[in-house]
Amino acid sequence: MRSTQVRRRAVRFLVTEWNELRRPDLKRLRALMRRPIIFDGRNVLDPRFARSDGFTYIGIGRD
């Protein structure tokens, strides 16, 4: 994902299970985002990793 697609975004929505989006550079995304929130509509990310990198993680059917 290009930084121009992420910069100043408050929320990132993940609604596909494409392999190229399964392992994002969360530290880089965190540095680019205004408010680090990930809404994972496919539950492809491990919430522990997202939270440990400073994101608010929201997954469908997860706590």
Summary of the structure (lengths in Angstrom):
residues: 63
radius of gyration: 10.7
end to end distance: 26.9
largest distance: 30.7
contacts: 147
relative contact order: 0.24
helix: 32%
strand: 19%
